[in-house]
Amino acid sequence: MPPSKFTYDQPADAPSSVLREDTIESGFIGKLQGLKYEYRRDITNRATLEQNFREKFEALNRVRLTDAEVCPPAR
């Protein structure tokens, strides 16, 4: 696909600098840590996130979930 020939002007009130995604992410993590959230380096993908959620849910609700309750069959 050839590059677009269209350009646009930024609004006058738009910031003149661009922030990198990792800078924004680090700032957001820092704000959450300031609110006493714990940064979990061990949660790196969806599977570990879901496992952590399951463990916390079971502990807080004093229940044991079956795999069917955690991952219901697709319809």
CHARMM internal coordinates of N, CA and C (Angstrom, degrees):
IC EDIT
DIST 1 N 1 CA 1.4393
DIST 1 CA 1 C 1.5254
ANGL 1 N 1 CA 1 C 108.01
DIST 1 C 2 N 1.3215
ANGL 1 CA 1 C 2 N 118.11
DIHE 1 N 1 CA 1 C 2 N 129.58
DIST 2 N 2 CA 1.4667
ANGL 1 C 2 N 2 CA 120.07
DIHE 1 CA 1 C 2 N 2 CA -179.83
DIST 2 CA 2 C 1.5276
ANGL 2 N 2 CA 2 C 110.48
DIHE 1 C 2 N 2 CA 2 C -72.63
DIST 2 C 3 N 1.3153
ANGL 2 CA 2 C 3 N 117.27
DIHE 2 N 2 CA 2 C 3 N 153.52
DIST 3 N 3 CA 1.4539
ANGL 2 C 3 N 3 CA 119.90
DIHE 2 CA 2 C 3 N 3 CA 179.00
DIST 3 CA 3 C 1.5245
ANGL 3 N 3 CA 3 C 111.06
DIHE 2 C 3 N 3 CA 3 C -60.82
DIST 3 C 4 N 1.2901
ANGL 3 CA 3 C 4 N 116.36
DIHE 3 N 3 CA 3 C 4 N 150.13
DIST 4 N 4 CA 1.4558
ANGL 3 C 4 N 4 CA 121.76
DIHE 3 CA 3 C 4 N 4 CA -179.66
DIST 4 CA 4 C 1.5211
ANGL 4 N 4 CA 4 C 110.41
DIHE 3 C 4 N 4 CA 4 C -69.10
DIST 4 C 5 N 1.3121
ANGL 4 CA 4 C 5 N 116.55
DIHE 4 N 4 CA 4 C 5 N 143.37
DIST 5 N 5 CA 1.4668
ANGL 4 C 5 N 5 CA 121.81
DIHE 4 CA 4 C 5 N 5 CA 177.35
DIST 5 CA 5 C 1.5248
ANGL 5 N 5 CA 5 C 110.75
DIHE 4 C 5 N 5 CA 5 C -92.34
DIST 5 C 6 N 1.3293
ANGL 5 CA 5 C 6 N 115.81
DIHE 5 N 5 CA 5 C 6 N -5.66
DIST 6 N 6 CA 1.4505
ANGL 5 C 6 N 6 CA 119.74
DIHE 5 CA 5 C 6 N 6 CA -178.29
DIST 6 CA 6 C 1.5219
ANGL 6 N 6 CA 6 C 110.86
DIHE 5 C 6 N 6 CA 6 C -86.82
DIST 6 C 7 N 1.3056
ANGL 6 CA 6 C 7 N 115.10
DIHE 6 N 6 CA 6 C 7 N 142.51
DIST 7 N 7 CA 1.4611
ANGL 6 C 7 N 7 CA 121.52
DIHE 6 CA 6 C 7 N 7 CA 174.81
DIST 7 CA 7 C 1.5220
ANGL 7 N 7 CA 7 C 107.79
DIHE 6 C 7 N 7 CA 7 C -129.36
DIST 7 C 8 N 1.2803
ANGL 7 CA 7 C 8 N 115.59
DIHE 7 N 7 CA 7 C 8 N 165.49
DIST 8 N 8 CA 1.4529
ANGL 7 C 8 N 8 CA 119.47
DIHE 7 CA 7 C 8 N 8 CA 176.51
DIST 8 CA 8 C 1.5131
ANGL 8 N 8 CA 8 C 108.96
DIHE 7 C 8 N 8 CA 8 C -141.48
DIST 8 C 9 N 1.2997
ANGL 8 CA 8 C 9 N 115.44
DIHE 8 N 8 CA 8 C 9 N 153.56
DIST 9 N 9 CA 1.4593
ANGL 8 C 9 N 9 CA 121.49
DIHE 8 CA 8 C 9 N 9 CA 177.05
DIST 9 CA 9 C 1.5111
ANGL 9 N 9 CA 9 C 108.47
DIHE 8 C 9 N 9 CA 9 C -94.97
DIST 9 C 10 N 1.3272
ANGL 9 CA 9 C 10 N 115.60
DIHE 9 N 9 CA 9 C 10 N 137.58
DIST 10 N 10 CA 1.4525
ANGL 9 C 10 N 10 CA 119.34
DIHE 9 CA 9 C 10 N 10 CA 176.77
DIST 10 CA 10 C 1.5214
ANGL 10 N 10 CA 10 C 109.18
DIHE 9 C 10 N 10 CA 10 C -72.85
DIST 10 C 11 N 1.3289
ANGL 10 CA 10 C 11 N 116.62
DIHE 10 N 10 CA 10 C 11 N 146.92
DIST 11 N 11 CA 1.4653
ANGL 10 C 11 N 11 CA 119.16
DIHE 10 CA 10 C 11 N 11 CA 175.45
DIST 11 CA 11 C 1.5212
ANGL 11 N 11 CA 11 C 110.25
DIHE 10 C 11 N 11 CA 11 C -59.25
DIST 11 C 12 N 1.3140
ANGL 11 CA 11 C 12 N 115.99
DIHE 11 N 11 CA 11 C 12 N 153.37
DIST 12 N 12 CA 1.4663
ANGL 11 C 12 N 12 CA 120.95
DIHE 11 CA 11 C 12 N 12 CA -176.99
DIST 12 CA 12 C 1.5246
ANGL 12 N 12 CA 12 C 111.89
DIHE 11 C 12 N 12 CA 12 C -61.07
DIST 12 C 13 N 1.3482
ANGL 12 CA 12 C 13 N 117.46
DIHE 12 N 12 CA 12 C 13 N -29.95
DIST 13 N 13 CA 1.4563
ANGL 12 C 13 N 13 CA 119.94
DIHE 12 CA 12 C 13 N 13 CA -177.95
DIST 13 CA 13 C 1.5274
ANGL 13 N 13 CA 13 C 113.39
DIHE 12 C 13 N 13 CA 13 C -90.90
DIST 13 C 14 N 1.3208
ANGL 13 CA 13 C 14 N 117.94
DIHE 13 N 13 CA 13 C 14 N 5.25
DIST 14 N 14 CA 1.4708
ANGL 13 C 14 N 14 CA 121.56
DIHE 13 CA 13 C 14 N 14 CA -179.84
DIST 14 CA 14 C 1.5275
ANGL 14 N 14 CA 14 C 109.86
DIHE 13 C 14 N 14 CA 14 C -73.23
DIST 14 C 15 N 1.3307
ANGL 14 CA 14 C 15 N 117.68
DIHE 14 N 14 CA 14 C 15 N 143.05
DIST 15 N 15 CA 1.4689
ANGL 14 C 15 N 15 CA 119.40
DIHE 14 CA 14 C 15 N 15 CA 177.88
DIST 15 CA 15 C 1.5235
ANGL 15 N 15 CA 15 C 110.30
DIHE 14 C 15 N 15 CA 15 C -63.82
DIST 15 C 16 N 1.3057
ANGL 15 CA 15 C 16 N 115.45
DIHE 15 N 15 CA 15 C 16 N 145.22
DIST 16 N 16 CA 1.4587
ANGL 15 C 16 N 16 CA 119.32
DIHE 15 CA 15 C 16 N 16 CA -176.13
DIST 16 CA 16 C 1.5258
ANGL 16 N 16 CA 16 C 112.58
DIHE 15 C 16 N 16 CA 16 C -84.97
DIST 16 C 17 N 1.3125
ANGL 16 CA 16 C 17 N 118.34
DIHE 16 N 16 CA 16 C 17 N -16.52
DIST 17 N 17 CA 1.4502
ANGL 16 C 17 N 17 CA 119.90
DIHE 16 CA 16 C 17 N 17 CA -178.91
DIST 17 CA 17 C 1.5214
ANGL 17 N 17 CA 17 C 110.53
DIHE 16 C 17 N 17 CA 17 C -104.63
DIST 17 C 18 N 1.3074
ANGL 17 CA 17 C 18 N 114.96
DIHE 17 N 17 CA 17 C 18 N 161.26
DIST 18 N 18 CA 1.4551
ANGL 17 C 18 N 18 CA 121.54
DIHE 17 CA 17 C 18 N 18 CA 179.44
DIST 18 CA 18 C 1.5227
ANGL 18 N 18 CA 18 C 107.82
DIHE 17 C 18 N 18 CA 18 C -112.65
DIST 18 C 19 N 1.3324
ANGL 18 CA 18 C 19 N 116.12
DIHE 18 N 18 CA 18 C 19 N 136.27
DIST 19 N 19 CA 1.4621
ANGL 18 C 19 N 19 CA 120.37
DIHE 18 CA 18 C 19 N 19 CA 178.75
DIST 19 CA 19 C 1.5143
ANGL 19 N 19 CA 19 C 109.45
DIHE 18 C 19 N 19 CA 19 C -102.32
DIST 19 C 20 N 1.3123
ANGL 19 CA 19 C 20 N 115.35
DIHE 19 N 19 CA 19 C 20 N 139.52
DIST 20 N 20 CA 1.4610
ANGL 19 C 20 N 20 CA 120.11
DIHE 19 CA 19 C 20 N 20 CA 176.36
DIST 20 CA 20 C 1.5200
ANGL 20 N 20 CA 20 C 109.37
DIHE 19 C 20 N 20 CA 20 C -75.06
DIST 20 C 21 N 1.3245
ANGL 20 CA 20 C 21 N 115.79
DIHE 20 N 20 CA 20 C 21 N 150.28
DIST 21 N 21 CA 1.4566
ANGL 20 C 21 N 21 CA 121.27
DIHE 20 CA 20 C 21 N 21 CA -179.11
DIST 21 CA 21 C 1.5269
ANGL 21 N 21 CA 21 C 111.55
DIHE 20 C 21 N 21 CA 21 C -59.54
DIST 21 C 22 N 1.3325
ANGL 21 CA 21 C 22 N 117.82
DIHE 21 N 21 CA 21 C 22 N -41.47
DIST 22 N 22 CA 1.4594
ANGL 21 C 22 N 22 CA 119.72
DIHE 21 CA 21 C 22 N 22 CA -178.62
DIST 22 CA 22 C 1.5349
ANGL 22 N 22 CA 22 C 111.58
DIHE 21 C 22 N 22 CA 22 C -67.35
DIST 22 C 23 N 1.3294
ANGL 22 CA 22 C 23 N 117.72
DIHE 22 N 22 CA 22 C 23 N -29.16
DIST 23 N 23 CA 1.4591
ANGL 22 C 23 N 23 CA 121.16
DIHE 22 CA 22 C 23 N 23 CA 176.33
DIST 23 CA 23 C 1.5213
ANGL 23 N 23 CA 23 C 110.38
DIHE 22 C 23 N 23 CA 23 C -68.54
DIST 23 C 24 N 1.3302
ANGL 23 CA 23 C 24 N 116.06
DIHE 23 N 23 CA 23 C 24 N -43.27
DIST 24 N 24 CA 1.4663
ANGL 23 C 24 N 24 CA 120.64
DIHE 23 CA 23 C 24 N 24 CA 177.96
DIST 24 CA 24 C 1.5208
ANGL 24 N 24 CA 24 C 109.77
DIHE 23 C 24 N 24 CA 24 C -63.77
DIST 24 C 25 N 1.3371
ANGL 24 CA 24 C 25 N 116.68
DIHE 24 N 24 CA 24 C 25 N -44.40
DIST 25 N 25 CA 1.4618
ANGL 24 C 25 N 25 CA 121.37
DIHE 24 CA 24 C 25 N 25 CA -179.15
DIST 25 CA 25 C 1.5327
ANGL 25 N 25 CA 25 C 111.11
DIHE 24 C 25 N 25 CA 25 C -62.06
DIST 25 C 26 N 1.3165
ANGL 25 CA 25 C 26 N 117.00
DIHE 25 N 25 CA 25 C 26 N -44.79
DIST 26 N 26 CA 1.4701
ANGL 25 C 26 N 26 CA 120.53
DIHE 25 CA 25 C 26 N 26 CA 179.50
DIST 26 CA 26 C 1.5253
ANGL 26 N 26 CA 26 C 110.94
DIHE 25 C 26 N 26 CA 26 C -62.45
DIST 26 C 27 N 1.3136
ANGL 26 CA 26 C 27 N 116.79
DIHE 26 N 26 CA 26 C 27 N -40.57
DIST 27 N 27 CA 1.4550
ANGL 26 C 27 N 27 CA 120.48
DIHE 26 CA 26 C 27 N 27 CA 177.83
DIST 27 CA 27 C 1.5174
ANGL 27 N 27 CA 27 C 112.01
DIHE 26 C 27 N 27 CA 27 C -63.80
DIST 27 C 28 N 1.3317
ANGL 27 CA 27 C 28 N 115.93
DIHE 27 N 27 CA 27 C 28 N -41.22
DIST 28 N 28 CA 1.4642
ANGL 27 C 28 N 28 CA 120.89
DIHE 27 CA 27 C 28 N 28 CA 179.00
DIST 28 CA 28 C 1.5311
ANGL 28 N 28 CA 28 C 110.87
DIHE 27 C 28 N 28 CA 28 C -64.91
DIST 28 C 29 N 1.3213
ANGL 28 CA 28 C 29 N 116.46
DIHE 28 N 28 CA 28 C 29 N -43.99
DIST 29 N 29 CA 1.4704
ANGL 28 C 29 N 29 CA 120.89
DIHE 28 CA 28 C 29 N 29 CA 177.84
DIST 29 CA 29 C 1.5253
ANGL 29 N 29 CA 29 C 109.76
DIHE 28 C 29 N 29 CA 29 C -61.41
DIST 29 C 30 N 1.3142
ANGL 29 CA 29 C 30 N 116.86
DIHE 29 N 29 CA 29 C 30 N -42.15
DIST 30 N 30 CA 1.4611
ANGL 29 C 30 N 30 CA 120.75
DIHE 29 CA 29 C 30 N 30 CA 178.37
DIST 30 CA 30 C 1.5221
ANGL 30 N 30 CA 30 C 111.96
DIHE 29 C 30 N 30 CA 30 C -61.30
DIST 30 C 31 N 1.3233
ANGL 30 CA 30 C 31 N 117.51
DIHE 30 N 30 CA 30 C 31 N -41.20
DIST 31 N 31 CA 1.4682
ANGL 30 C 31 N 31 CA 120.47
DIHE 30 CA 30 C 31 N 31 CA 177.85
DIST 31 CA 31 C 1.5187
ANGL 31 N 31 CA 31 C 110.90
DIHE 30 C 31 N 31 CA 31 C -63.64
DIST 31 C 32 N 1.3385
ANGL 31 CA 31 C 32 N 117.10
DIHE 31 N 31 CA 31 C 32 N -42.44
DIST 32 N 32 CA 1.4599
ANGL 31 C 32 N 32 CA 120.28
DIHE 31 CA 31 C 32 N 32 CA 178.76
DIST 32 CA 32 C 1.5234
ANGL 32 N 32 CA 32 C 111.15
DIHE 31 C 32 N 32 CA 32 C -63.93
DIST 32 C 33 N 1.3331
ANGL 32 CA 32 C 33 N 117.05
DIHE 32 N 32 CA 32 C 33 N -40.19
DIST 33 N 33 CA 1.4564
ANGL 32 C 33 N 33 CA 119.95
DIHE 32 CA 32 C 33 N 33 CA 177.77
DIST 33 CA 33 C 1.5282
ANGL 33 N 33 CA 33 C 110.40
DIHE 32 C 33 N 33 CA 33 C -64.54
DIST 33 C 34 N 1.3256
ANGL 33 CA 33 C 34 N 117.05
DIHE 33 N 33 CA 33 C 34 N -34.36
DIST 34 N 34 CA 1.4627
ANGL 33 C 34 N 34 CA 121.00
DIHE 33 CA 33 C 34 N 34 CA 175.80
DIST 34 CA 34 C 1.5185
ANGL 34 N 34 CA 34 C 112.18
DIHE 33 C 34 N 34 CA 34 C -64.56
DIST 34 C 35 N 1.3262
ANGL 34 CA 34 C 35 N 116.36
DIHE 34 N 34 CA 34 C 35 N -24.52
DIST 35 N 35 CA 1.4660
ANGL 34 C 35 N 35 CA 121.90
DIHE 34 CA 34 C 35 N 35 CA 176.82
DIST 35 CA 35 C 1.5271
ANGL 35 N 35 CA 35 C 111.82
DIHE 34 C 35 N 35 CA 35 C -91.81
DIST 35 C 36 N 1.3410
ANGL 35 CA 35 C 36 N 115.84
DIHE 35 N 35 CA 35 C 36 N 13.13
DIST 36 N 36 CA 1.4713
ANGL 35 C 36 N 36 CA 124.07
DIHE 35 CA 35 C 36 N 36 CA 176.51
DIST 36 CA 36 C 1.5250
ANGL 36 N 36 CA 36 C 114.13
DIHE 35 C 36 N 36 CA 36 C 76.97
DIST 36 C 37 N 1.3342
ANGL 36 CA 36 C 37 N 117.77
DIHE 36 N 36 CA 36 C 37 N 18.69
DIST 37 N 37 CA 1.4617
ANGL 36 C 37 N 37 CA 119.86
DIHE 36 CA 36 C 37 N 37 CA 171.52
DIST 37 CA 37 C 1.5243
ANGL 37 N 37 CA 37 C 107.88
DIHE 36 C 37 N 37 CA 37 C -79.21
DIST 37 C 38 N 1.3262
ANGL 37 CA 37 C 38 N 116.16
DIHE 37 N 37 CA 37 C 38 N 145.65
DIST 38 N 38 CA 1.4587
ANGL 37 C 38 N 38 CA 121.46
DIHE 37 CA 37 C 38 N 38 CA -179.72
DIST 38 CA 38 C 1.5255
ANGL 38 N 38 CA 38 C 109.31
DIHE 37 C 38 N 38 CA 38 C -96.46
DIST 38 C 39 N 1.3201
ANGL 38 CA 38 C 39 N 116.53
DIHE 38 N 38 CA 38 C 39 N 130.15
DIST 39 N 39 CA 1.4664
ANGL 38 C 39 N 39 CA 120.84
DIHE 38 CA 38 C 39 N 39 CA 177.29
DIST 39 CA 39 C 1.5127
ANGL 39 N 39 CA 39 C 108.34
DIHE 38 C 39 N 39 CA 39 C -82.95
DIST 39 C 40 N 1.3167
ANGL 39 CA 39 C 40 N 116.65
DIHE 39 N 39 CA 39 C 40 N 117.74
DIST 40 N 40 CA 1.4605
ANGL 39 C 40 N 40 CA 122.52
DIHE 39 CA 39 C 40 N 40 CA -175.82
DIST 40 CA 40 C 1.5300
ANGL 40 N 40 CA 40 C 109.61
DIHE 39 C 40 N 40 CA 40 C -100.67
DIST 40 C 41 N 1.3114
ANGL 40 CA 40 C 41 N 117.04
DIHE 40 N 40 CA 40 C 41 N 99.74
DIST 41 N 41 CA 1.4666
ANGL 40 C 41 N 41 CA 121.43
DIHE 40 CA 40 C 41 N 41 CA 179.36
DIST 41 CA 41 C 1.5233
ANGL 41 N 41 CA 41 C 112.10
DIHE 40 C 41 N 41 CA 41 C -70.12
DIST 41 C 42 N 1.3457
ANGL 41 CA 41 C 42 N 117.23
DIHE 41 N 41 CA 41 C 42 N -17.37
DIST 42 N 42 CA 1.4615
ANGL 41 C 42 N 42 CA 120.34
DIHE 41 CA 41 C 42 N 42 CA -178.89
DIST 42 CA 42 C 1.5298
ANGL 42 N 42 CA 42 C 112.42
DIHE 41 C 42 N 42 CA 42 C -80.67
DIST 42 C 43 N 1.3201
ANGL 42 CA 42 C 43 N 118.22
DIHE 42 N 42 CA 42 C 43 N -13.00
DIST 43 N 43 CA 1.4652
ANGL 42 C 43 N 43 CA 121.21
DIHE 42 CA 42 C 43 N 43 CA 178.43
DIST 43 CA 43 C 1.5259
ANGL 43 N 43 CA 43 C 106.91
DIHE 42 C 43 N 43 CA 43 C -96.38
DIST 43 C 44 N 1.3370
ANGL 43 CA 43 C 44 N 114.49
DIHE 43 N 43 CA 43 C 44 N 100.27
DIST 44 N 44 CA 1.4643
ANGL 43 C 44 N 44 CA 119.48
DIHE 43 CA 43 C 44 N 44 CA -173.25
DIST 44 CA 44 C 1.5221
ANGL 44 N 44 CA 44 C 113.87
DIHE 43 C 44 N 44 CA 44 C -117.70
DIST 44 C 45 N 1.3335
ANGL 44 CA 44 C 45 N 117.06
DIHE 44 N 44 CA 44 C 45 N -6.91
DIST 45 N 45 CA 1.4666
ANGL 44 C 45 N 45 CA 119.15
DIHE 44 CA 44 C 45 N 45 CA -179.30
DIST 45 CA 45 C 1.5280
ANGL 45 N 45 CA 45 C 108.77
DIHE 44 C 45 N 45 CA 45 C -152.76
DIST 45 C 46 N 1.3043
ANGL 45 CA 45 C 46 N 116.25
DIHE 45 N 45 CA 45 C 46 N 177.15
DIST 46 N 46 CA 1.4610
ANGL 45 C 46 N 46 CA 120.95
DIHE 45 CA 45 C 46 N 46 CA -176.41
DIST 46 CA 46 C 1.5320
ANGL 46 N 46 CA 46 C 112.42
DIHE 45 C 46 N 46 CA 46 C -63.16
DIST 46 C 47 N 1.3307
ANGL 46 CA 46 C 47 N 116.99
DIHE 46 N 46 CA 46 C 47 N -38.23
DIST 47 N 47 CA 1.4651
ANGL 46 C 47 N 47 CA 120.33
DIHE 46 CA 46 C 47 N 47 CA -178.55
DIST 47 CA 47 C 1.5280
ANGL 47 N 47 CA 47 C 111.41
DIHE 46 C 47 N 47 CA 47 C -62.13
DIST 47 C 48 N 1.3398
ANGL 47 CA 47 C 48 N 117.25
DIHE 47 N 47 CA 47 C 48 N -45.43
DIST 48 N 48 CA 1.4649
ANGL 47 C 48 N 48 CA 119.18
DIHE 47 CA 47 C 48 N 48 CA 179.62
DIST 48 CA 48 C 1.5266
ANGL 48 N 48 CA 48 C 110.85
DIHE 47 C 48 N 48 CA 48 C -70.96
DIST 48 C 49 N 1.3255
ANGL 48 CA 48 C 49 N 117.94
DIHE 48 N 48 CA 48 C 49 N -31.89
DIST 49 N 49 CA 1.4612
ANGL 48 C 49 N 49 CA 120.97
DIHE 48 CA 48 C 49 N 49 CA 175.85
DIST 49 CA 49 C 1.5238
ANGL 49 N 49 CA 49 C 110.50
DIHE 48 C 49 N 49 CA 49 C -64.28
DIST 49 C 50 N 1.3336
ANGL 49 CA 49 C 50 N 116.89
DIHE 49 N 49 CA 49 C 50 N -46.25
DIST 50 N 50 CA 1.4584
ANGL 49 C 50 N 50 CA 120.65
DIHE 49 CA 49 C 50 N 50 CA 179.70
DIST 50 CA 50 C 1.5252
ANGL 50 N 50 CA 50 C 111.85
DIHE 49 C 50 N 50 CA 50 C -66.33
DIST 50 C 51 N 1.3186
ANGL 50 CA 50 C 51 N 117.80
DIHE 50 N 50 CA 50 C 51 N -37.30
DIST 51 N 51 CA 1.4674
ANGL 50 C 51 N 51 CA 120.91
DIHE 50 CA 50 C 51 N 51 CA 177.93
DIST 51 CA 51 C 1.5262
ANGL 51 N 51 CA 51 C 110.22
DIHE 50 C 51 N 51 CA 51 C -64.45
DIST 51 C 52 N 1.3343
ANGL 51 CA 51 C 52 N 116.73
DIHE 51 N 51 CA 51 C 52 N -43.15
DIST 52 N 52 CA 1.4585
ANGL 51 C 52 N 52 CA 120.38
DIHE 51 CA 51 C 52 N 52 CA 178.25
DIST 52 CA 52 C 1.5284
ANGL 52 N 52 CA 52 C 110.37
DIHE 51 C 52 N 52 CA 52 C -62.89
DIST 52 C 53 N 1.3343
ANGL 52 CA 52 C 53 N 116.80
DIHE 52 N 52 CA 52 C 53 N -43.29
DIST 53 N 53 CA 1.4582
ANGL 52 C 53 N 53 CA 120.10
DIHE 52 CA 52 C 53 N 53 CA 178.68
DIST 53 CA 53 C 1.5263
ANGL 53 N 53 CA 53 C 110.96
DIHE 52 C 53 N 53 CA 53 C -60.73
DIST 53 C 54 N 1.3178
ANGL 53 CA 53 C 54 N 115.82
DIHE 53 N 53 CA 53 C 54 N -44.06
DIST 54 N 54 CA 1.4697
ANGL 53 C 54 N 54 CA 120.00
DIHE 53 CA 53 C 54 N 54 CA -179.38
DIST 54 CA 54 C 1.5313
ANGL 54 N 54 CA 54 C 110.69
DIHE 53 C 54 N 54 CA 54 C -61.06
DIST 54 C 55 N 1.3223
ANGL 54 CA 54 C 55 N 116.67
DIHE 54 N 54 CA 54 C 55 N -45.37
DIST 55 N 55 CA 1.4674
ANGL 54 C 55 N 55 CA 120.48
DIHE 54 CA 54 C 55 N 55 CA 179.72
DIST 55 CA 55 C 1.5310
ANGL 55 N 55 CA 55 C 111.16
DIHE 54 C 55 N 55 CA 55 C -60.96
DIST 55 C 56 N 1.3271
ANGL 55 CA 55 C 56 N 117.00
DIHE 55 N 55 CA 55 C 56 N -46.17
DIST 56 N 56 CA 1.4705
ANGL 55 C 56 N 56 CA 120.73
DIHE 55 CA 55 C 56 N 56 CA -178.91
DIST 56 CA 56 C 1.5263
ANGL 56 N 56 CA 56 C 110.48
DIHE 55 C 56 N 56 CA 56 C -66.83
DIST 56 C 57 N 1.3390
ANGL 56 CA 56 C 57 N 117.70
DIHE 56 N 56 CA 56 C 57 N -42.36
DIST 57 N 57 CA 1.4620
ANGL 56 C 57 N 57 CA 122.07
DIHE 56 CA 56 C 57 N 57 CA 179.72
DIST 57 CA 57 C 1.5214
ANGL 57 N 57 CA 57 C 110.96
DIHE 56 C 57 N 57 CA 57 C -60.72
DIST 57 C 58 N 1.3375
ANGL 57 CA 57 C 58 N 115.51
DIHE 57 N 57 CA 57 C 58 N -47.02
DIST 58 N 58 CA 1.4689
ANGL 57 C 58 N 58 CA 119.73
DIHE 57 CA 57 C 58 N 58 CA -179.73
DIST 58 CA 58 C 1.5271
ANGL 58 N 58 CA 58 C 111.29
DIHE 57 C 58 N 58 CA 58 C -63.18
DIST 58 C 59 N 1.3247
ANGL 58 CA 58 C 59 N 117.36
DIHE 58 N 58 CA 58 C 59 N -42.04
DIST 59 N 59 CA 1.4647
ANGL 58 C 59 N 59 CA 120.57
DIHE 58 CA 58 C 59 N 59 CA -178.89
DIST 59 CA 59 C 1.5281
ANGL 59 N 59 CA 59 C 111.47
DIHE 58 C 59 N 59 CA 59 C -66.80
DIST 59 C 60 N 1.3315
ANGL 59 CA 59 C 60 N 116.92
DIHE 59 N 59 CA 59 C 60 N -44.41
DIST 60 N 60 CA 1.4637
ANGL 59 C 60 N 60 CA 120.14
DIHE 59 CA 59 C 60 N 60 CA -177.83
DIST 60 CA 60 C 1.5234
ANGL 60 N 60 CA 60 C 112.73
DIHE 59 C 60 N 60 CA 60 C -69.49
DIST 60 C 61 N 1.3224
ANGL 60 CA 60 C 61 N 117.26
DIHE 60 N 60 CA 60 C 61 N -32.42
DIST 61 N 61 CA 1.4655
ANGL 60 C 61 N 61 CA 121.16
DIHE 60 CA 60 C 61 N 61 CA -176.81
DIST 61 CA 61 C 1.5262
ANGL 61 N 61 CA 61 C 113.28
DIHE 60 C 61 N 61 CA 61 C -101.00
DIST 61 C 62 N 1.3304
ANGL 61 CA 61 C 62 N 115.94
DIHE 61 N 61 CA 61 C 62 N -0.40
DIST 62 N 62 CA 1.4715
ANGL 61 C 62 N 62 CA 122.09
DIHE 61 CA 61 C 62 N 62 CA 180.00
DIST 62 CA 62 C 1.5240
ANGL 62 N 62 CA 62 C 111.47
DIHE 61 C 62 N 62 CA 62 C 51.38
DIST 62 C 63 N 1.3331
ANGL 62 CA 62 C 63 N 115.10
DIHE 62 N 62 CA 62 C 63 N 50.79
DIST 63 N 63 CA 1.4726
ANGL 62 C 63 N 63 CA 121.84
DIHE 62 CA 62 C 63 N 63 CA 178.67
DIST 63 CA 63 C 1.5207
ANGL 63 N 63 CA 63 C 108.93
DIHE 62 C 63 N 63 CA 63 C -133.73
DIST 63 C 64 N 1.3121
ANGL 63 CA 63 C 64 N 116.18
DIHE 63 N 63 CA 63 C 64 N 164.82
DIST 64 N 64 CA 1.4689
ANGL 63 C 64 N 64 CA 122.56
DIHE 63 CA 63 C 64 N 64 CA 171.58
DIST 64 CA 64 C 1.5135
ANGL 64 N 64 CA 64 C 106.34
DIHE 63 C 64 N 64 CA 64 C -121.12
DIST 64 C 65 N 1.3067
ANGL 64 CA 64 C 65 N 117.03
DIHE 64 N 64 CA 64 C 65 N 118.07
DIST 65 N 65 CA 1.4587
ANGL 64 C 65 N 65 CA 121.80
DIHE 64 CA 64 C 65 N 65 CA 179.91
DIST 65 CA 65 C 1.5222
ANGL 65 N 65 CA 65 C 110.40
DIHE 64 C 65 N 65 CA 65 C -86.10
DIST 65 C 66 N 1.3172
ANGL 65 CA 65 C 66 N 115.58
DIHE 65 N 65 CA 65 C 66 N 142.46
DIST 66 N 66 CA 1.4643
ANGL 65 C 66 N 66 CA 119.38
DIHE 65 CA 65 C 66 N 66 CA 172.33
DIST 66 CA 66 C 1.5173
ANGL 66 N 66 CA 66 C 107.82
DIHE 65 C 66 N 66 CA 66 C -83.43
DIST 66 C 67 N 1.3218
ANGL 66 CA 66 C 67 N 116.60
DIHE 66 N 66 CA 66 C 67 N 163.15
DIST 67 N 67 CA 1.4619
ANGL 66 C 67 N 67 CA 119.66
DIHE 66 CA 66 C 67 N 67 CA 177.90
DIST 67 CA 67 C 1.5276
ANGL 67 N 67 CA 67 C 111.10
DIHE 66 C 67 N 67 CA 67 C -61.65
DIST 67 C 68 N 1.3278
ANGL 67 CA 67 C 68 N 117.63
DIHE 67 N 67 CA 67 C 68 N -33.27
DIST 68 N 68 CA 1.4583
ANGL 67 C 68 N 68 CA 120.76
DIHE 67 CA 67 C 68 N 68 CA 178.44
DIST 68 CA 68 C 1.5299
ANGL 68 N 68 CA 68 C 111.37
DIHE 67 C 68 N 68 CA 68 C -64.71
DIST 68 C 69 N 1.3324
ANGL 68 CA 68 C 69 N 116.96
DIHE 68 N 68 CA 68 C 69 N -33.75
DIST 69 N 69 CA 1.4549
ANGL 68 C 69 N 69 CA 120.06
DIHE 68 CA 68 C 69 N 69 CA 178.88
DIST 69 CA 69 C 1.5201
ANGL 69 N 69 CA 69 C 111.65
DIHE 68 C 69 N 69 CA 69 C -74.31
DIST 69 C 70 N 1.3065
ANGL 69 CA 69 C 70 N 115.60
DIHE 69 N 69 CA 69 C 70 N -31.19
DIST 70 N 70 CA 1.4621
ANGL 69 C 70 N 70 CA 119.78
DIHE 69 CA 69 C 70 N 70 CA -179.89
DIST 70 CA 70 C 1.5180
ANGL 70 N 70 CA 70 C 110.52
DIHE 69 C 70 N 70 CA 70 C -78.55
DIST 70 C 71 N 1.3091
ANGL 70 CA 70 C 71 N 117.10
DIHE 70 N 70 CA 70 C 71 N -44.86
DIST 71 N 71 CA 1.4667
ANGL 70 C 71 N 71 CA 123.08
DIHE 70 CA 70 C 71 N 71 CA -178.76
DIST 71 CA 71 C 1.5189
ANGL 71 N 71 CA 71 C 109.70
DIHE 70 C 71 N 71 CA 71 C -123.48
DIST 71 C 72 N 1.3319
ANGL 71 CA 71 C 72 N 117.51
DIHE 71 N 71 CA 71 C 72 N 80.82
DIST 72 N 72 CA 1.4671
ANGL 71 C 72 N 72 CA 118.20
DIHE 71 CA 71 C 72 N 72 CA -179.42
DIST 72 CA 72 C 1.5193
ANGL 72 N 72 CA 72 C 110.86
DIHE 71 C 72 N 72 CA 72 C -63.17
DIST 72 C 73 N 1.3235
ANGL 72 CA 72 C 73 N 117.79
DIHE 72 N 72 CA 72 C 73 N 151.79
DIST 73 N 73 CA 1.4624
ANGL 72 C 73 N 73 CA 119.87
DIHE 72 CA 72 C 73 N 73 CA -179.41
DIST 73 CA 73 C 1.5283
ANGL 73 N 73 CA 73 C 111.16
DIHE 72 C 73 N 73 CA 73 C -63.28
DIST 73 C 74 N 1.3175
ANGL 73 CA 73 C 74 N 115.63
DIHE 73 N 73 CA 73 C 74 N 147.73
DIST 74 N 74 CA 1.4774
ANGL 73 C 74 N 74 CA 120.82
DIHE 73 CA 73 C 74 N 74 CA 178.72
DIST 74 CA 74 C 1.5340
ANGL 74 N 74 CA 74 C 109.28
DIHE 73 C 74 N 74 CA 74 C -68.08
DIST 74 C 75 N 1.3073
ANGL 74 CA 74 C 75 N 115.39
DIHE 74 N 74 CA 74 C 75 N 147.67
DIST 75 N 75 CA 1.4666
ANGL 74 C 75 N 75 CA 120.16
DIHE 74 CA 74 C 75 N 75 CA -179.92
DIST 75 CA 75 C 1.4853
ANGL 75 N 75 CA 75 C 111.71
DIHE 74 C 75 N 75 CA 75 C -91.40
END
COOR INIT
IC SEED 1 N 1 CA 1 C
IC BUILD
